[in-house]
Structures are given as structure tokens and as C-alpha cells.
Amino acid sequence: MIRMVRSELLKLRHSFCKKLILLAPLVTVLLGYILSGSYVQLSTYNWWYTLMLPLLVSVLSASVIIRERNTGMQNIICLPVSFAKIWLGKMAAVTLLLFVSNLFLWGISVGVGTITQMSVSPVNGMIGCMLLFLTYLWQIPFIMLLTCFLGYLPAVILSIGANLLFSTVAAEKTGSFSIHTQYQQGLFVRFSRCILMVLLWKMVRLFWMKVI
């Protein structure tokens, strides 16, 4: 499995999405500073949850599958590895990149908060980033599957649009973009959908059988 993950990371080595894991947090901090000034830390967390993290998850998940889709899966059919291991390796690679990006955002948010105003404590910020990381994991196989059927751009647009819609609804219910209420609500809402992963796995196997 480690070799599968390393292989997927090597495929993304010179791609834009590999740079996006560091670029997305930096852009989020810059956006928070431009819009909120000294409240940059709180604004950064809110923009990360609302816009940048869905964008990052969508692009990473679609990127690991689009090359295989464009070649009709021919570049992996002949590999002496089961499809399940290939799929899990791709998921693990995206998971690792997502974890690094969330950790990087937390680090620079703490640094910026130390310089300006510490709206969210480092501990709460770490808990929030890890909750976001965990509750977005279910989207990885879902977006990969969408990419298999729809292609890169439709899958990314559909994923980002759905995330923006749910984020807006959550904000309206809580009355504001409160980071803690969004984390808690997102945790229960997204984990309640994890049951879909079983159905998605069945669909992936069906799609793979049709390809072969």
C-alpha cells in the first residue's frame, strides 16, 4: 500500500494540484487579511471551510483519477495489483495531501493570529482543522467516482457547488459563520452520509467490470 501511495504522489509531482496543498492555505490567509484586517485568523478559518477546502478536495480527488479515465484505464489494467488496492492507494494519497494542507493552514493561522489577534486558540484551531479533515474524507471516493463517469471539470464544479450550497445553508441556520458551530454541524452531517461509501464502492466495482 505504501508503494501505491508513493506511486500516486509521484504522478502528481509536477502537477498544479500538488502545489495547491500549500498555495490554497496561503491564498486563504491573504483573502482573510484583505477582507478582515486584524481579524484575519477567524476569517481565514471561515473562508477555508466555506470555499478553499471544498476546492482543494475536489481538485485533488479528480486529479488522481482523470489520467486513468482519459486512457480508458489501460495504464492500470495490466498491473499485477487488484483494483481495490489501486483505488485505496489513490484515496490514501489524497488523504495524506489533505492532511498536510490542513496542518499547514493551522500553522500559518496560529502564526498570523500571534502577530495580529488570536481569535481562535491554537488548540481549538487544531481540533477544528482535524475535524474538517476527518469529515471531508467521505468526499474523496465520491468525487473520484464522479470523475470516472462525468469527467474532470463537471465533477469538480458539481462538488464545489454542492459544498458551497451546504455551507451557506449551515451558516443561515447558525446565524453566522461561527467556526465552532460549523465544525460541530459539519461533523454530524457528513458522518451521517458515510453510509453512502458502501453504495459507492459497489458502483465503483460495477464500473470497473464494465471497463474490463
Phi and psi in degrees as GROMACS dihedral restraints (atoms count N, CA, C in turn):
[ dihedral_restraints ]
;  ai    aj    ak    al  type     phi  dphi    fc
    3     4     5     6     1   -62.1    20    10
    4     5     6     7     1   -39.4    20    10
    6     7     8     9     1   -65.3    20    10
    7     8     9    10     1   -36.9    20    10
    9    10    11    12     1   -64.0    20    10
   10    11    12    13     1   -42.3    20    10
   12    13    14    15     1   -65.3    20    10
   13    14    15    16     1   -44.2    20    10
   15    16    17    18     1   -62.2    20    10
   16    17    18    19     1   -37.7    20    10
   18    19    20    21     1   -62.9    20    10
   19    20    21    22     1   -43.2    20    10
   21    22    23    24     1   -66.8    20    10
   22    23    24    25     1   -37.9    20    10
   24    25    26    27     1   -67.1    20    10
   25    26    27    28     1   -35.3    20    10
   27    28    29    30     1   -66.5    20    10
   28    29    30    31     1   -35.8    20    10
   30    31    32    33     1   -63.0    20    10
   31    32    33    34     1   -31.6    20    10
   33    34    35    36     1   -94.1    20    10
   34    35    36    37     1     5.3    20    10
   36    37    38    39     1   -57.7    20    10
   37    38    39    40     1   -44.3    20    10
   39    40    41    42     1  -104.8    20    10
   40    41    42    43     1    17.1    20    10
   42    43    44    45     1   -92.2    20    10
   43    44    45    46     1   163.1    20    10
   45    46    47    48     1   -68.6    20    10
   46    47    48    49     1   -34.1    20    10
   48    49    50    51     1   -66.5    20    10
   49    50    51    52     1   -26.4    20    10
   51    52    53    54     1   -67.6    20    10
   52    53    54    55     1   -37.8    20    10
   54    55    56    57     1   -72.7    20    10
   55    56    57    58     1   -23.2    20    10
   57    58    59    60     1   -67.2    20    10
   58    59    60    61     1   -23.5    20    10
   60    61    62    63     1   -66.3    20    10
   61    62    63    64     1   -25.6    20    10
   63    64    65    66     1  -101.4    20    10
   64    65    66    67     1   -31.8    20    10
   66    67    68    69     1   -69.4    20    10
   67    68    69    70     1   -39.6    20    10
   69    70    71    72     1   -60.7    20    10
   70    71    72    73     1   -47.4    20    10
   72    73    74    75     1   -62.0    20    10
   73    74    75    76     1   -39.1    20    10
   75    76    77    78     1   -63.9    20    10
   76    77    78    79     1   -43.2    20    10
   78    79    80    81     1   -64.6    20    10
   79    80    81    82     1   -36.9    20    10
   81    82    83    84     1   -63.5    20    10
   82    83    84    85     1   -43.5    20    10
   84    85    86    87     1   -64.0    20    10
   85    86    87    88     1   -42.8    20    10
   87    88    89    90     1   -62.7    20    10
   88    89    90    91     1   -41.4    20    10
   90    91    92    93     1   -64.4    20    10
   91    92    93    94     1   -41.2    20    10
   93    94    95    96     1   -63.7    20    10
   94    95    96    97     1   -37.9    20    10
   96    97    98    99     1   -69.3    20    10
   97    98    99   100     1   -41.0    20    10
   99   100   101   102     1   -64.8    20    10
  100   101   102   103     1   -39.9    20    10
  102   103   104   105     1   -88.0    20    10
  103   104   105   106     1   -25.6    20    10
  105   106   107   108     1  -126.3    20    10
  106   107   108   109     1    -6.0    20    10
  108   109   110   111     1    63.7    20    10
  109   110   111   112     1  -121.2    20    10
  111   112   113   114     1   -69.1    20    10
  112   113   114   115     1   -16.6    20    10
  114   115   116   117     1   -92.4    20    10
  115   116   117   118     1    32.1    20    10
  117   118   119   120     1   -60.9    20    10
  118   119   120   121     1   -35.6    20    10
  120   121   122   123     1   -65.2    20    10
  121   122   123   124     1   -49.6    20    10
  123   124   125   126     1   -63.5    20    10
  124   125   126   127     1   -41.7    20    10
  126   127   128   129     1   -64.0    20    10
  127   128   129   130     1   -36.3    20    10
  129   130   131   132     1   -62.1    20    10
  130   131   132   133     1   -47.4    20    10
  132   133   134   135     1   -60.7    20    10
  133   134   135   136     1   -41.8    20    10
  135   136   137   138     1   -66.9    20    10
  136   137   138   139     1   -43.1    20    10
  138   139   140   141     1   -69.3    20    10
  139   140   141   142     1   -30.8    20    10
  141   142   143   144     1   -64.5    20    10
  142   143   144   145     1   -46.8    20    10
  144   145   146   147     1   -66.9    20    10
  145   146   147   148     1   -40.9    20    10
  147   148   149   150     1   -77.5    20    10
  148   149   150   151     1   -41.8    20    10
  150   151   152   153     1  -125.6    20    10
  151   152   153   154     1   -53.8    20    10
  153   154   155   156     1   -71.7    20    10
  154   155   156   157     1   -41.1    20    10
  156   157   158   159     1   -65.9    20    10
  157   158   159   160     1   -44.7    20    10
  159   160   161   162     1   -59.0    20    10
  160   161   162   163     1   -39.0    20    10
  162   163   164   165     1   -62.6    20    10
  163   164   165   166     1   -44.8    20    10
  165   166   167   168     1   -63.9    20    10
  166   167   168   169     1   -47.2    20    10
  168   169   170   171     1   -61.4    20    10
  169   170   171   172     1   -42.1    20    10
  171   172   173   174     1   -65.0    20    10
  172   173   174   175     1   -47.2    20    10
  174   175   176   177     1   -66.9    20    10
  175   176   177   178     1   -44.7    20    10
  177   178   179   180     1   -63.4    20    10
  178   179   180   181     1   -46.6    20    10
  180   181   182   183     1   -64.7    20    10
  181   182   183   184     1   -40.3    20    10
  183   184   185   186     1   -71.9    20    10
  184   185   186   187     1   -33.3    20    10
  186   187   188   189     1   -68.6    20    10
  187   188   189   190     1   -32.5    20    10
  189   190   191   192     1   -75.5    20    10
  190   191   192   193     1   -12.6    20    10
  192   193   194   195     1  -114.5    20    10
  193   194   195   196     1   -18.0    20    10
  195   196   197   198     1   -68.2    20    10
  196   197   198   199     1   -33.4    20    10
  198   199   200   201     1   -65.0    20    10
  199   200   201   202     1   -42.7    20    10
  201   202   203   204     1   -66.0    20    10
  202   203   204   205     1   -37.1    20    10
  204   205   206   207     1   -66.5    20    10
  205   206   207   208     1   -40.7    20    10
  207   208   209   210     1   -65.3    20    10
  208   209   210   211     1   -24.7    20    10
  210   211   212   213     1  -101.7    20    10
  211   212   213   214     1    12.4    20    10
  213   214   215   216     1    66.0    20    10
  214   215   216   217     1    27.6    20    10
  216   217   218   219     1    65.9    20    10
  217   218   219   220     1    13.1    20    10
  219   220   221   222     1   -69.0    20    10
  220   221   222   223     1   -27.6    20    10
  222   223   224   225     1   -78.4    20    10
  223   224   225   226     1    -4.5    20    10
  225   226   227   228     1  -123.9    20    10
  226   227   228   229     1   -11.3    20    10
  228   229   230   231     1   -62.9    20    10
  229   230   231   232     1   -38.5    20    10
  231   232   233   234     1   -83.4    20    10
  232   233   234   235     1    -3.6    20    10
  234   235   236   237     1   -70.7    20    10
  235   236   237   238     1   141.1    20    10
  237   238   239   240     1   -79.3    20    10
  238   239   240   241     1    44.5    20    10
  240   241   242   243     1  -133.6    20    10
  241   242   243   244     1   140.9    20    10
  243   244   245   246     1   -67.1    20    10
  244   245   246   247     1   153.6    20    10
  246   247   248   249     1   -61.7    20    10
  247   248   249   250     1   -34.6    20    10
  249   250   251   252     1   -61.2    20    10
  250   251   252   253     1   -42.5    20    10
  252   253   254   255     1   -67.8    20    10
  253   254   255   256     1   -37.7    20    10
  255   256   257   258     1   -63.4    20    10
  256   257   258   259     1   -46.0    20    10
  258   259   260   261     1   -63.6    20    10
  259   260   261   262     1   -45.1    20    10
  261   262   263   264     1   -66.2    20    10
  262   263   264   265     1   -34.9    20    10
  264   265   266   267     1   -63.4    20    10
  265   266   267   268     1   -41.1    20    10
  267   268   269   270     1   -64.8    20    10
  268   269   270   271     1   -43.0    20    10
  270   271   272   273     1   -62.7    20    10
  271   272   273   274     1   -41.5    20    10
  273   274   275   276     1   -65.5    20    10
  274   275   276   277     1   -37.6    20    10
  276   277   278   279     1   -64.5    20    10
  277   278   279   280     1   -45.0    20    10
  279   280   281   282     1   -64.7    20    10
  280   281   282   283     1   -39.7    20    10
  282   283   284   285     1   -60.6    20    10
  283   284   285   286     1   -43.7    20    10
  285   286   287   288     1   -62.5    20    10
  286   287   288   289     1   -44.9    20    10
  288   289   290   291     1   -64.8    20    10
  289   290   291   292     1   -38.5    20    10
  291   292   293   294     1   -65.6    20    10
  292   293   294   295     1   -39.3    20    10
  294   295   296   297     1   -63.4    20    10
  295   296   297   298     1   -44.5    20    10
  297   298   299   300     1   -62.2    20    10
  298   299   300   301     1   -41.6    20    10
  300   301   302   303     1   -66.0    20    10
  301   302   303   304     1   -42.4    20    10
  303   304   305   306     1   -64.9    20    10
  304   305   306   307     1   -39.3    20    10
  306   307   308   309     1   -66.0    20    10
  307   308   309   310     1   -38.8    20    10
  309   310   311   312     1   -66.0    20    10
  310   311   312   313     1   -41.6    20    10
  312   313   314   315     1   -61.7    20    10
  313   314   315   316     1   -42.9    20    10
  315   316   317   318     1   -60.3    20    10
  316   317   318   319     1   -43.1    20    10
  318   319   320   321     1   -61.7    20    10
  319   320   321   322     1   -48.3    20    10
  321   322   323   324     1   -72.6    20    10
  322   323   324   325     1   -28.4    20    10
  324   325   326   327     1   -67.2    20    10
  325   326   327   328     1   -40.5    20    10
  327   328   329   330     1   -64.4    20    10
  328   329   330   331     1   -42.0    20    10
  330   331   332   333     1   -63.0    20    10
  331   332   333   334     1   -44.7    20    10
  333   334   335   336     1   -66.7    20    10
  334   335   336   337     1   -38.9    20    10
  336   337   338   339     1   -65.0    20    10
  337   338   339   340     1   -32.9    20    10
  339   340   341   342     1   -65.8    20    10
  340   341   342   343     1   -37.3    20    10
  342   343   344   345     1   -77.1    20    10
  343   344   345   346     1   -39.9    20    10
  345   346   347   348     1  -101.3    20    10
  346   347   348   349     1   -93.1    20    10
  348   349   350   351     1  -141.0    20    10
  349   350   351   352     1   126.3    20    10
  351   352   353   354     1   -83.4    20    10
  352   353   354   355     1    87.3    20    10
  354   355   356   357     1   -77.9    20    10
  355   356   357   358     1   -29.9    20    10
  357   358   359   360     1  -126.7    20    10
  358   359   360   361     1   127.9    20    10
  360   361   362   363     1   -64.9    20    10
  361   362   363   364     1   154.3    20    10
  363   364   365   366     1   -56.3    20    10
  364   365   366   367     1   -38.2    20    10
  366   367   368   369     1   -66.2    20    10
  367   368   369   370     1   -48.1    20    10
  369   370   371   372     1   -63.8    20    10
  370   371   372   373     1   -37.0    20    10
  372   373   374   375     1   -63.7    20    10
  373   374   375   376     1   -42.7    20    10
  375   376   377   378     1   -63.7    20    10
  376   377   378   379     1   -44.4    20    10
  378   379   380   381     1   -60.7    20    10
  379   380   381   382     1   -43.8    20    10
  381   382   383   384     1   -62.7    20    10
  382   383   384   385     1   -44.7    20    10
  384   385   386   387     1   -64.0    20    10
  385   386   387   388     1   -40.6    20    10
  387   388   389   390     1   -69.7    20    10
  388   389   390   391     1   -35.1    20    10
  390   391   392   393     1   -65.0    20    10
  391   392   393   394     1   -42.6    20    10
  393   394   395   396     1   -61.6    20    10
  394   395   396   397     1   -43.3    20    10
  396   397   398   399     1   -58.1    20    10
  397   398   399   400     1   -46.4    20    10
  399   400   401   402     1   -69.4    20    10
  400   401   402   403     1   -40.6    20    10
  402   403   404   405     1   -80.7    20    10
  403   404   405   406     1    -9.5    20    10
  405   406   407   408     1   -95.4    20    10
  406   407   408   409     1    -5.3    20    10
  408   409   410   411     1   -64.2    20    10
  409   410   411   412     1   -33.0    20    10
  411   412   413   414     1   -64.1    20    10
  412   413   414   415     1   -22.8    20    10
  414   415   416   417     1   -74.6    20    10
  415   416   417   418     1   -21.3    20    10
  417   418   419   420     1   -60.1    20    10
  418   419   420   421     1   -56.0    20    10
  420   421   422   423     1   -66.1    20    10
  421   422   423   424     1   -30.1    20    10
  423   424   425   426     1   -65.5    20    10
  424   425   426   427     1   -45.6    20    10
  426   427   428   429     1   -69.7    20    10
  427   428   429   430     1   -36.4    20    10
  429   430   431   432     1   -60.3    20    10
  430   431   432   433     1   -41.7    20    10
  432   433   434   435     1   -66.7    20    10
  433   434   435   436     1   -42.0    20    10
  435   436   437   438     1   -59.4    20    10
  436   437   438   439     1   -39.2    20    10
  438   439   440   441     1   -64.7    20    10
  439   440   441   442     1   -37.6    20    10
  441   442   443   444     1   -60.0    20    10
  442   443   444   445     1   -40.6    20    10
  444   445   446   447     1   -90.5    20    10
  445   446   447   448     1   -37.8    20    10
  447   448   449   450     1  -104.7    20    10
  448   449   450   451     1   -26.3    20    10
  450   451   452   453     1   105.2    20    10
  451   452   453   454     1   174.5    20    10
  453   454   455   456     1   -66.4    20    10
  454   455   456   457     1   -60.3    20    10
  456   457   458   459     1   -64.1    20    10
  457   458   459   460     1   -46.9    20    10
  459   460   461   462     1   -60.6    20    10
  460   461   462   463     1   -38.6    20    10
  462   463   464   465     1   -65.6    20    10
  463   464   465   466     1   -43.0    20    10
  465   466   467   468     1   -66.2    20    10
  466   467   468   469     1   -45.7    20    10
  468   469   470   471     1   -63.8    20    10
  469   470   471   472     1   -43.4    20    10
  471   472   473   474     1   -63.7    20    10
  472   473   474   475     1   -41.8    20    10
  474   475   476   477     1   -66.1    20    10
  475   476   477   478     1   -47.8    20    10
  477   478   479   480     1   -63.7    20    10
  478   479   480   481     1   -42.9    20    10
  480   481   482   483     1   -61.1    20    10
  481   482   483   484     1   -43.0    20    10
  483   484   485   486     1   -65.1    20    10
  484   485   486   487     1   -41.2    20    10
  486   487   488   489     1   -65.1    20    10
  487   488   489   490     1   -41.7    20    10
  489   490   491   492     1   -63.0    20    10
  490   491   492   493     1   -39.5    20    10
  492   493   494   495     1   -63.8    20    10
  493   494   495   496     1   -48.2    20    10
  495   496   497   498     1   -66.5    20    10
  496   497   498   499     1   -35.2    20    10
  498   499   500   501     1   -65.6    20    10
  499   500   501   502     1   -40.5    20    10
  501   502   503   504     1   -65.5    20    10
  502   503   504   505     1   -42.2    20    10
  504   505   506   507     1   -63.2    20    10
  505   506   507   508     1   -41.9    20    10
  507   508   509   510     1   -63.8    20    10
  508   509   510   511     1   -39.4    20    10
  510   511   512   513     1   -65.8    20    10
  511   512   513   514     1   -39.1    20    10
  513   514   515   516     1   -67.3    20    10
  514   515   516   517     1   -35.4    20    10
  516   517   518   519     1   -71.3    20    10
  517   518   519   520     1   -34.8    20    10
  519   520   521   522     1   -86.8    20    10
  520   521   522   523     1   -16.0    20    10
  522   523   524   525     1    93.2    20    10
  523   524   525   526     1   -15.7    20    10
  525   526   527   528     1  -163.3    20    10
  526   527   528   529     1   172.8    20    10
  528   529   530   531     1   -85.9    20    10
  529   530   531   532     1    55.6    20    10
  531   532   533   534     1   -70.1    20    10
  532   533   534   535     1   122.4    20    10
  534   535   536   537     1   -64.3    20    10
  535   536   537   538     1   -38.3    20    10
  537   538   539   540     1   -72.2    20    10
  538   539   540   541     1   -42.3    20    10
  540   541   542   543     1   -66.8    20    10
  541   542   543   544     1   -35.5    20    10
  543   544   545   546     1   -67.3    20    10
  544   545   546   547     1   -41.6    20    10
  546   547   548   549     1   -60.1    20    10
  547   548   549   550     1   -46.5    20    10
  549   550   551   552     1   -66.4    20    10
  550   551   552   553     1   -44.3    20    10
  552   553   554   555     1   -66.7    20    10
  553   554   555   556     1   -43.2    20    10
  555   556   557   558     1   -61.2    20    10
  556   557   558   559     1   -34.9    20    10
  558   559   560   561     1   -60.7    20    10
  559   560   561   562     1   -50.1    20    10
  561   562   563   564     1   -73.4    20    10
  562   563   564   565     1   -38.2    20    10
  564   565   566   567     1   -65.2    20    10
  565   566   567   568     1   -45.6    20    10
  567   568   569   570     1   -74.8    20    10
  568   569   570   571     1   -37.4    20    10
  570   571   572   573     1   -68.3    20    10
  571   572   573   574     1   -27.1    20    10
  573   574   575   576     1   -67.2    20    10
  574   575   576   577     1   -20.1    20    10
  576   577   578   579     1   -94.3    20    10
  577   578   579   580     1    -3.3    20    10
  579   580   581   582     1   -63.0    20    10
  580   581   582   583     1   -20.3    20    10
  582   583   584   585     1   -62.2    20    10
  583   584   585   586     1   -23.9    20    10
  585   586   587   588     1   -64.4    20    10
  586   587   588   589     1   -22.2    20    10
  588   589   590   591     1   -63.0    20    10
  589   590   591   592     1   -33.2    20    10
  591   592   593   594     1   -64.4    20    10
  592   593   594   595     1   -45.3    20    10
  594   595   596   597     1   -66.0    20    10
  595   596   597   598     1   -38.1    20    10
  597   598   599   600     1   -63.3    20    10
  598   599   600   601     1   -38.4    20    10
  600   601   602   603     1   -63.5    20    10
  601   602   603   604     1   -39.6    20    10
  603   604   605   606     1   -63.0    20    10
  604   605   606   607     1   -39.6    20    10
  606   607   608   609     1   -66.5    20    10
  607   608   609   610     1   -37.4    20    10
  609   610   611   612     1   -63.4    20    10
  610   611   612   613     1   -44.1    20    10
  612   613   614   615     1   -62.6    20    10
  613   614   615   616     1   -39.2    20    10
  615   616   617   618     1   -64.3    20    10
  616   617   618   619     1   -42.0    20    10
  618   619   620   621     1   -63.2    20    10
  619   620   621   622     1   -40.6    20    10
  621   622   623   624     1   -65.7    20    10
  622   623   624   625     1   -38.6    20    10
  624   625   626   627     1   -65.2    20    10
  625   626   627   628     1   -35.6    20    10
  627   628   629   630     1   -69.0    20    10
  628   629   630   631     1   -37.3    20    10
  630   631   632   633     1   -64.2    20    10
  631   632   633   634     1   -44.8    20    10
